[in-house]
Amino acid sequence: MEVAANCSLRVKRPLLDPRFEGYKLSLEPLPCYQLELDAAVAEVKLRDDQYTLEHMHAFGMYNYLHCDSWYQDSVYYIDNLGRIMNLTVMLDTALGKPREVFRLPTDLTAYDNRLCASIHFTSSTWVTLSDGTGRLYIIGTDERGNSASEKWEIMFNEELGNPFIIIHSISLLKAEEHSVATLLLRIEKEDLDRKGSGFFVSLEWVTISKKNKDNEKYEIIKRDILRGKSVPNYAAIEPDGNGLMIISYKSFAFVPVGQDIAENKDEDMSDKIKEPLYYWQQTEDDLTVTIRLPEDSTKEDIQVQFLPEHVNIVLKGQRFLEGNLYSSIDHESSTWIIKENNSLEISLIKKNEGLTWPELVVGDKQGEFIRDSAQCAAIAERLMHLTSEELNPNPDKEKPPCNAQELEECDIFFEESSSLCRFDGSTLKTTHVREEESGERKVREREIDVRVKHQLAASYMIPLGIEPQPRHVTRLGIELANPWRTGQRLTNNHTGQGDALFT
């Protein structure tokens, strides 16, 4: 293993449009074509238990029109009858009548706990399909775009657990072995997460292969799972299938397959339910720290040293808590006492009366702050002016609830910092990380194989340029390989009668 040279993302100059001067606002209406459908698009709305921001990112803003990047004029959608419908969209022309190319073998309306069906066009002759119930289909289509030769045939069909959507897939042919690698996204319940939303994002990297021409059956040869806390902005498998690129607000990590999940949960639970090392409260004048003492503790076992900005607590010869206090105290007036319930109570007198301490010892997370009912009521009173059923109920008064700038800041998307990570398909380890936070760019290079170093140092963008697959090029010259939520998109609205609007 060698440390890779410092490498960075670079604009691929040939992709830039020299005639592009900038985006301009146009008041001209967009072309709009309306087409009546005989069955409505199979829309799946979020359930009451899918209430988090990640659910909205992944499923709530889902585009039910699927553009075939291999045949730019072809658009597909799935209707309530389980039919995959295809139509041709040409600029400045009317829409053609949708035609059925495939029908799902399952009745979608029979499943209450399902997601939206998703399609990813793996290659010019292969399609990866999910019906939203947890079943994955690999379909051979022959040459699409030609109704005479287009024939959709199921080559793989298997239940893979909880419902998912497909965000990326590639087709590979190595040594006469054909494989399809696909990336599936789920949002699953995390019972052990007490501080967060209670959900985590799961990315499953599945490889399905047919080892030789004589074997007509496709089988799963590899399944790897990554977990994170945010829906990725971008996720794609490298064109050679050797790595995975993810851009996300929060990091992902592989979960070892075959590891005893119950055993892990027990370990995690023991960590999460561990009692705080101490409890502390505060008033405007002082702070009270309560520590549960070991059995048979005596006064001689306790040593407490007070300094103006420092505290040191030793129990039975072992250092219990030491560090700099958040603010100054009157160390001469601070005291400690052993209570009848075998606990140590320490009273710290604030030097600056009225100052609210956000933490007791700077950087220490082992304690738990306890607010009394009066403090909670005071906080609620201070925040009362921020709650209203109206956007800005009285902006003309002397101190309005919020001004225009504050309203604008509320709309700022919190994911201003994100990271680009590459995961190696063999070692399942992160080989390359690039972090970008609020305009300040930070690059961390980890130990990676020399072959990977040359691949990353190439002049491709995010992820590595894909050949011979079609490319999506943005105005800024950034090249994306079959990106999720990137590229040509069409808007779809429909009514119960089956009307669809294409813009």
PADOFI-739396 format. One record per residue (C-alpha): residue number from 1; residue in one letter; x, y, z. Coordinates in steps of 0.25 Angstrom, whole numbers, padded with zeros to 4 digits. Layout:
<nodes>
 panu dose  east north    up
  NUM    A     X     Y     Z
...
</nodes>
This chain:
<nodes>
 panu dose  east north    up
    1    M  0000  0000  0000
    2    E  0005  0014 -0003
    3    V  0000  0028  0000
    4    A -0006  0034 -0012
    5    A -0002  0048 -0017
    6    N -0010  0059 -0014
    7    C -0021  0060 -0025
    8    S -0033  0068 -0027
    9    L -0046  0070 -0035
   10    R -0043  0078 -0048
   11    V -0052  0083 -0058
   12    K -0051  0076 -0071
   13    R -0049  0087 -0081
   14    P -0054  0081 -0094
   15    L -0068  0079 -0087
   16    L -0069  0094 -0085
   17    D -0078  0102 -0095
   18    P -0070  0114 -0100
   19    R -0083  0121 -0104
   20    F -0090  0120 -0091
   21    E -0091  0133 -0084
   22    G -0099  0130 -0072
   23    Y -0113  0127 -0068
   24    K -0124  0137 -0072
   25    L -0138  0139 -0067
   26    S -0148  0137 -0078
   27    L -0163  0141 -0078
   28    E -0166  0132 -0090
   29    P -0175  0121 -0086
   30    L -0170  0107 -0086
   31    P -0176  0097 -0097
   32    C -0186  0089 -0090
   33    Y -0193  0076 -0096
   34    Q -0204  0069 -0089
   35    L -0208  0055 -0092
   36    E -0220  0047 -0086
   37    L -0216  0034 -0081
   38    D -0225  0022 -0079
   39    A -0219  0019 -0065
   40    A -0213  0028 -0055
   41    V -0198  0028 -0052
   42    A -0195  0019 -0040
   43    E -0192  0030 -0030
   44    V -0189  0025 -0015
   45    K -0190  0036 -0005
   46    L -0183  0036  0008
   47    R -0189  0029  0020
   48    D -0191  0035  0034
   49    D -0178  0027  0039
   50    Q -0170  0033  0027
   51    Y -0169  0047  0034
   52    T -0154  0050  0033
   53    L -0146  0059  0024
   54    E -0139  0047  0018
   55    H -0152  0040  0014
   56    M -0156  0053  0007
   57    H -0143  0054  0000
   58    A -0143  0039 -0005
   59    F -0158  0037 -0007
   60    G -0166  0049 -0006
   61    M -0160  0057 -0018
   62    Y -0159  0045 -0026
   63    N -0160  0047 -0042
   64    Y -0169  0036 -0047
   65    L -0165  0039 -0062
   66    H -0152  0031 -0065
   67    C -0143  0036 -0076
   68    D -0136  0026 -0084
   69    S -0122  0032 -0085
   70    W -0118  0022 -0096
   71    Y -0130  0027 -0105
   72    Q -0132  0041 -0102
   73    D -0146  0043 -0107
   74    S -0151  0031 -0099
   75    V -0159  0033 -0086
   76    Y -0165  0022 -0078
   77    Y -0175  0022 -0066
   78    I -0182  0011 -0058
   79    D -0197  0012 -0057
   80    N -0207  0007 -0046
   81    L -0209 -0005 -0054
   82    G -0195 -0009 -0053
   83    R -0191 -0006 -0067
   84    I -0178  0000 -0072
   85    M -0182  0010 -0082
   86    N -0173  0016 -0093
   87    L -0175  0029 -0101
   88    T -0167  0038 -0110
   89    V -0164  0052 -0106
   90    M -0159  0061 -0117
   91    L -0158  0076 -0115
   92    D -0168  0085 -0122
   93    T -0176  0073 -0126
   94    A -0189  0066 -0120
   95    L -0187  0054 -0111
   96    G -0189  0040 -0117
   97    K -0199  0031 -0111
   98    P -0193  0022 -0099
   99    R -0190  0008 -0102
  100    E -0189 -0004 -0093
  101    V -0175 -0010 -0093
  102    F -0176 -0019 -0080
  103    R -0186 -0023 -0069
  104    L -0181 -0026 -0055
  105    P -0186 -0039 -0050
  106    T -0190 -0034 -0036
  107    D -0202 -0027 -0033
  108    L -0197 -0014 -0027
  109    T -0210 -0010 -0021
  110    A -0210 -0022 -0012
  111    Y -0198 -0016 -0004
  112    D -0200 -0006  0007
  113    N -0185 -0005  0011
  114    R -0179 -0002 -0002
  115    L -0171  0009 -0009
  116    C -0171  0015 -0023
  117    A -0167  0006 -0034
  118    S -0154  0010 -0040
  119    I -0146  0007 -0053
  120    H -0132  0009 -0056
  121    F -0127  0007 -0071
  122    T -0114 -0001 -0069
  123    S -0110 -0002 -0083
  124    S -0116 -0001 -0097
  125    T -0121 -0015 -0095
  126    W -0123 -0017 -0080
  127    V -0132 -0011 -0070
  128    T -0132 -0012 -0055
  129    L -0146 -0011 -0049
  130    S -0153 -0010 -0035
  131    D -0168 -0012 -0033
  132    G -0167 -0005 -0019
  133    T -0170 -0017 -0011
  134    G -0156 -0022 -0009
  135    R -0154 -0030 -0022
  136    L -0143 -0027 -0032
  137    Y -0144 -0031 -0047
  138    I -0133 -0031 -0057
  139    I -0139 -0030 -0071
  140    G -0133 -0032 -0084
  141    T -0140 -0022 -0094
  142    D -0132 -0025 -0107
  143    E -0131 -0011 -0114
  144    R -0140 -0001 -0108
  145    G -0146  0010 -0117
  146    N -0150  0001 -0128
  147    S -0164 -0005 -0125
  148    A -0161 -0016 -0135
  149    S -0149 -0022 -0128
  150    E -0152 -0017 -0114
  151    K -0156 -0029 -0105
  152    W -0155 -0029 -0090
  153    E -0152 -0042 -0083
  154    I -0149 -0045 -0069
  155    M -0135 -0051 -0067
  156    F -0135 -0050 -0051
  157    N -0146 -0048 -0041
  158    E -0144 -0049 -0026
  159    E -0149 -0044 -0013
  160    L -0138 -0036 -0006
  161    G -0145 -0032  0007
  162    N -0151 -0018  0011
  163    P -0156 -0009  0000
  164    F -0145 -0001 -0008
  165    I -0143  0008 -0020
  166    I -0132  0007 -0030
  167    I -0122  0018 -0031
  168    H -0112  0013 -0041
  169    S -0108  0000 -0048
  170    I -0097 -0004 -0058
  171    S -0095 -0015 -0068
  172    L -0082 -0023 -0068
  173    L -0076 -0033 -0077
  174    K -0063 -0040 -0072
  175    A -0057 -0053 -0078
  176    E -0070 -0057 -0084
  177    E -0077 -0054 -0071
  178    H -0089 -0044 -0071
  179    S -0092 -0037 -0058
  180    V -0102 -0026 -0054
  181    A -0098 -0018 -0042
  182    T -0109 -0009 -0036
  183    L -0110  0000 -0024
  184    L -0122  0000 -0016
  185    L -0127  0010 -0005
  186    R -0135  0008  0007
  187    I -0139  0016  0019
  188    E -0140  0007  0031
  189    K -0144  0008  0045
  190    E -0133  0009  0056
  191    D -0139  0005  0069
  192    L -0126  0008  0076
  193    D -0125  0022  0071
  194    R -0131  0031  0083
  195    K -0125  0044  0079
  196    G -0127  0045  0064
  197    S -0139  0043  0055
  198    G -0140  0028  0058
  199    F -0136  0024  0044
  200    F -0124  0021  0036
  201    V -0121  0021  0021
  202    S -0117  0007  0015
  203    L -0110  0006  0002
  204    E -0109 -0009 -0003
  205    W -0099 -0012 -0014
  206    V -0104 -0025 -0021
  207    T -0097 -0032 -0032
  208    I -0105 -0042 -0041
  209    S -0097 -0051 -0051
  210    K -0098 -0062 -0061
  211    K -0084 -0069 -0061
  212    N -0085 -0075 -0075
  213    K -0093 -0076 -0087
  214    D -0098 -0090 -0084
  215    N -0104 -0085 -0071
  216    E -0116 -0078 -0074
  217    K -0119 -0074 -0059
  218    Y -0115 -0061 -0053
  219    E -0111 -0062 -0038
  220    I -0107 -0052 -0027
  221    I -0092 -0054 -0025
  222    K -0089 -0042 -0016
  223    R -0097 -0033 -0006
  224    D -0091 -0022  0002
  225    I -0098 -0012  0010
  226    L -0094  0002  0014
  227    R -0101  0010  0025
  228    G -0102  0025  0027
  229    K -0111  0036  0033
  230    S -0114  0044  0021
  231    V -0119  0041  0007
  232    P -0108  0043 -0003
  233    N -0108  0054 -0013
  234    Y -0101  0045 -0023
  235    A -0097  0031 -0023
  236    A -0092  0022 -0034
  237    I -0084  0010 -0037
  238    E -0072  0012 -0045
  239    P -0073  0007 -0060
  240    D -0063 -0005 -0057
  241    G -0070 -0009 -0045
  242    N -0058 -0008 -0036
  243    G -0063  0004 -0027
  244    L -0074  0012 -0022
  245    M -0075  0028 -0022
  246    I -0084  0035 -0012
  247    I -0086  0049 -0009
  248    S -0094  0052  0004
  249    Y -0096  0061  0015
  250    K -0093  0050  0025
  251    S -0083  0039  0023
  252    F -0086  0024  0020
  253    A -0079  0012  0024
  254    F -0080 -0003  0020
  255    V -0087 -0012  0030
  256    P -0080 -0026  0030
  257    V -0088 -0037  0024
  258    G -0091 -0049  0033
  259    Q -0088 -0041  0046
  260    D -0097 -0045  0057
  261    I -0107 -0034  0057
  262    A -0113 -0038  0070
  263    E -0099 -0037  0076
  264    N -0096 -0024  0071
  265    K -0110 -0019  0076
  266    D -0107 -0024  0090
  267    E -0093 -0016  0089
  268    D -0099 -0004  0084
  269    M -0111 -0004  0094
  270    S -0101 -0006  0106
  271    D -0094  0007  0101
  272    K -0106  0015  0099
  273    I -0113  0012  0112
  274    K -0100  0014  0120
  275    E -0103  0024  0131
  276    P -0097  0038  0131
  277    L -0085  0039  0139
  278    Y -0091  0051  0147
  279    Y -0103  0060  0147
  280    W -0103  0075  0148
  281    Q -0113  0086  0150
  282    Q -0111  0101  0150
  283    T -0118  0114  0155
  284    E -0114  0128  0153
  285    D -0105  0127  0165
  286    D -0099  0113  0165
  287    L -0098  0100  0160
  288    T -0100  0086  0166
  289    V -0093  0074  0162
  290    T -0098  0060  0167
  291    I -0089  0047  0166
  292    R -0093  0033  0170
  293    L -0082  0028  0179
  294    P -0077  0013  0179
  295    E -0082  0005  0190
  296    D -0076  0007  0204
  297    S -0069  0020  0200
  298    T -0065  0029  0211
  299    K -0060  0043  0212
  300    E -0046  0039  0212
  301    D -0048  0033  0198
  302    I -0052  0046  0192
  303    Q -0043  0057  0188
  304    V -0049  0070  0181
  305    Q -0040  0081  0177
  306    F -0046  0095  0173
  307    L -0039  0105  0165
  308    P -0045  0118  0159
  309    E -0046  0112  0145
  310    H -0043  0097  0148
  311    V -0048  0085  0156
  312    N -0042  0072  0159
  313    I -0050  0060  0165
  314    V -0043  0047  0170
  315    L -0050  0035  0176
  316    K -0043  0024  0183
  317    G -0030  0028  0176
  318    Q -0036  0028  0162
  319    R -0037  0041  0154
  320    F -0053  0043  0152
  321    L -0054  0056  0146
  322    E -0044  0067  0142
  323    G -0044  0079  0133
  324    N -0046  0094  0131
  325    L -0060  0099  0135
  326    Y -0068  0107  0125
  327    S -0067  0119  0133
  328    S -0061  0124  0146
  329    I -0065  0120  0160
  330    D -0063  0125  0174
  331    H -0054  0114  0178
  332    E -0053  0118  0192
  333    S -0069  0117  0194
  334    S -0071  0104  0186
  335    T -0073  0092  0195
  336    W -0076  0077  0194
  337    I -0084  0067  0203
  338    I -0088  0053  0204
  339    K -0103  0051  0203
  340    E -0111  0040  0210
  341    N -0114  0033  0197
  342    N -0099  0030  0195
  343    S -0097  0041  0185
  344    L -0087  0052  0185
  345    E -0093  0066  0183
  346    I -0084  0078  0179
  347    S -0088  0092  0180
  348    L -0081  0102  0170
  349    I -0083  0117  0172
  350    K -0083  0125  0159
  351    K -0074  0136  0158
  352    N -0083  0143  0148
  353    E -0097  0142  0153
  354    G -0108  0141  0143
  355    L -0099  0134  0132
  356    T -0105  0121  0127
  357    W -0094  0110  0125
  358    P -0097  0101  0113
  359    E -0087  0091  0118
  360    L -0080  0088  0132
  361    V -0066  0084  0127
  362    V -0062  0089  0114
  363    G -0063  0077  0104
  364    D -0068  0067  0114
  365    K -0080  0059  0109
  366    Q -0081  0049  0121
  367    G -0091  0057  0129
  368    E -0105  0060  0127
  369    F -0112  0074  0130
  370    I -0125  0074  0137
  371    R -0134  0086  0135
  372    D -0145  0088  0145
  373    S -0160  0092  0141
  374    A -0158  0106  0144
  375    Q -0146  0107  0134
  376    C -0154  0099  0124
  377    A -0165  0109  0125
  378    A -0156  0121  0124
  379    I -0150  0115  0111
  380    A -0164  0112  0105
  381    E -0168  0127  0108
  382    R -0156  0132  0101
  383    L -0158  0124  0089
  384    M -0173  0127  0088
  385    H -0172  0138  0079
  386    L -0166  0129  0068
  387    T -0178  0120  0067
  388    S -0190  0125  0059
  389    E -0200  0119  0049
  390    E -0196  0131  0040
  391    L -0183  0133  0033
  392    N -0180  0147  0039
  393    P -0193  0151  0046
  394    N -0189  0165  0050
  395    P -0177  0170  0043
  396    D -0180  0185  0045
  397    K -0179  0184  0060
  398    E -0166  0189  0067
  399    K -0160  0175  0069
  400    P -0166  0166  0058
  401    P -0165  0151  0061
  402    C -0155  0150  0049
  403    N -0150  0159  0038
  404    A -0148  0156  0023
  405    Q -0133  0152  0025
  406    E -0137  0142  0036
  407    L -0148  0136  0027
  408    E -0138  0135  0016
  409    E -0128  0128  0026
  410    C -0138  0118  0030
  411    D -0139  0114  0015
  412    I -0124  0111  0014
  413    F -0122  0097  0012
  414    F -0114  0091  0023
  415    E -0106  0082  0015
  416    E -0096  0093  0012
  417    S -0084  0083  0015
  418    S -0083  0070  0008
  419    S -0072  0059  0005
  420    L -0069  0051 -0008
  421    C -0065  0037 -0004
  422    R -0059  0026 -0012
  423    F -0061  0012 -0007
  424    D -0053  0000 -0012
  425    G -0062 -0012 -0016
  426    S -0052 -0022 -0011
  427    T -0047 -0017  0002
  428    L -0060 -0009  0005
  429    K -0052  0002  0010
  430    T -0051  0017  0007
  431    T -0040  0019 -0002
  432    H -0042  0034 -0005
  433    V -0050  0045  0002
  434    R -0052  0060 -0002
  435    E -0059  0069  0008
  436    E -0064  0082  0005
  437    E -0070  0091  0016
  438    S -0076  0105  0013
  439    G -0067  0109  0002
  440    E -0054  0104  0010
  441    R -0049  0092  0003
  442    K -0042  0081  0010
  443    V -0036  0069  0004
  444    R -0032  0056  0012
  445    E -0024  0045  0005
  446    R -0024  0031  0011
  447    E -0015  0020  0007
  448    I -0020  0014 -0006
  449    D -0014  0004 -0016
  450    V -0005  0010 -0027
  451    R -0015  0005 -0038
  452    V -0026  0013 -0031
  453    K -0017  0025 -0030
  454    H -0015  0026 -0045
  455    Q -0030  0024 -0047
  456    L -0034  0036 -0037
  457    A -0023  0045 -0043
  458    A -0029  0044 -0057
  459    S -0036  0056 -0062
  460    Y -0050  0050 -0060
  461    M -0060  0057 -0052
  462    I -0071  0051 -0042
  463    P -0070  0040 -0043
  464    L -0060  0035 -0053
  465    G -0064  0038 -0067
  466    I -0073  0026 -0073
  467    E -0070  0020 -0086
  468    P -0077  0015 -0094
  469    Q -0089  0019 -0086
  470    P -0096  0032 -0089
  471    R -0091  0044 -0081
  472    H -0099  0056 -0075
  473    V -0091  0069 -0076
  474    T -0095  0081 -0068
  475    R -0093  0095 -0072
  476    L -0081  0096 -0063
  477    G -0074  0085 -0070
  478    I -0076  0075 -0059
  479    E -0078  0061 -0065
  480    L -0087  0051 -0057
  481    A -0089  0037 -0060
  482    N -0103  0032 -0060
  483    P -0106  0041 -0048
  484    W -0117  0039 -0039
  485    R -0126  0051 -0039
  486    T -0118  0058 -0050
  487    G -0119  0060 -0065
  488    Q -0132  0062 -0073
  489    R -0145  0061 -0065
  490    L -0159  0063 -0068
  491    T -0170  0068 -0059
  492    N -0182  0059 -0057
  493    N -0196  0063 -0051
  494    H -0208  0054 -0053
  495    T -0222  0054 -0048
  496    G -0231  0042 -0044
  497    Q -0236  0042 -0058
  498    G -0222  0039 -0063
  499    D -0218  0052 -0069
  500    A -0203  0054 -0070
  501    L -0196  0067 -0073
  502    F -0182  0067 -0079
  503    T -0174  0080 -0079
</nodes>
